[in-house]
Amino acid sequence: MRGVKAGQAGVTLIEVLIAITLLSLLSAGMMVAMRIGLSAFAKTDSRLMDNRRVAGAQRLVEQELEGMIPVAAPCGRAGIKIGFFQGEPQTMRLVSTFSLQGAWRGQPQILELFVIPGENGRGVRLVVNEITYTGPLAAGQLCLGLTPDSQTGGTVPRFVPVQPGPRSFVLADKLAYCHFSFLSPAPQPIFPPLWKENWSQAGWPLAVRIDMAPLDPDPSRLQPISVVAPIYIHRSLETLYADY
């Protein structure tokens, strides 16, 4: 360049503008790449949390059912002892050694599992209430008395209706359906056990099944599935045990 001595050569304004433009494009590209990466990480983390929530809820249900305690509670004013268990298509009551707060180390709880409408009336959700179990009398207060059963010809206990409250815990949400069924011994040993939607006999079922399906199926996420929990109770209401 004319008028410029040796060792004093510099850059032109155009070269500076080109360098700034390239640096800006590189910075913008890095920001876009970081944003895409953070968005993908957030989506992956959200899916993992949803999967853990579904798996954890199913594990909680299984542990609650497997921890069932055989309680003989007085029902109604007559005080007739019944095997404390309410089994209906969308309501279930039992006493369990497993609780949400204390797990297997906590105090036994009266569990009320029931189905309520979902948010904005879309689908249903599975909810549980926990009531501290203080003895058979506390459980018996939830039984109003015995009522005739048209199907079996005998009597079945009638319970206080369940109600959701501030301390109700949602086990599963956004479900297309959710209902319970109960495994009953066959009337004769040569026949297999039968699944019933209503538990109307003395004692406790052999197993409990909770059938449910997602409201909006998504193959990329872990979906709520049916839960079957065996009940390991081998007691008779006619036998007087020392811990009753």
C-alpha positions, 0 to 999 in steps of 0.5 A: 500500500502506498503511504504505509511504511514497512512493518505498519501494514494493517487491515481494511474496513472490509476485512474487519466487517467480514471477520465480524460477520463470520464471528457473528455467524459462528456464535449464532450457530453455536447458540442454536446448537446449544439450544437444540441440545438443551431442548433435547435434554429437557425432553429426554429428562421429562420422558424419563421422569414420566417413565419413573413416575408410572413405574413407581406408581405401579410398584406402589400399588403392588406393594400396598396390595401385597401388604394387606392385613387380615382384619376382623372388624365389627360392622354396624351397630350389631357389631358382627365381625367381617373380614375388612375388605371392600371390593367394587369395580371402582372402589377398594378398601383394605388395611395394609402394612405399606404406606406412602410415607413410611413404606414398610417401616410405617404404621399400618394404614387403612387404604382407600383406592378409588377412581375419580374423573380426570382434569377437565373431565378428560379420562379418569385417575386412580387415587388413594387415601390413607387413614391411620389404622389404630385397631379393628374398631377404627376400621369398623367405623367405615362399615355401616352394616350388612345388607342383603345381596340379590346375587348370593342370597346372603348379606354383604357389608355396606361401607361409607362412601369414599371422598377425595380430599387435600391429602389424596394422592394420585397414583395414575392420571390421564387414564382411559379407564380403570377398574378393579376385579378380584380373584375368588376361589372356585366353588369346587376344587376341579374348577379354576378360580374366577375373577369377579367385579364385586367382592361379596363373600366372607374373607379376602380375595386370592388376588386383585387386578387393576385394569387400566389404559392410557388416555393418550397412548404414546409409544415413546413413553412407558404406559400404565398397564394392568397390575395383578397382585397376589394376596397371601392371606390364609386365615378364616373368620370362623377361627379365633386367633390370639391377635384378633 
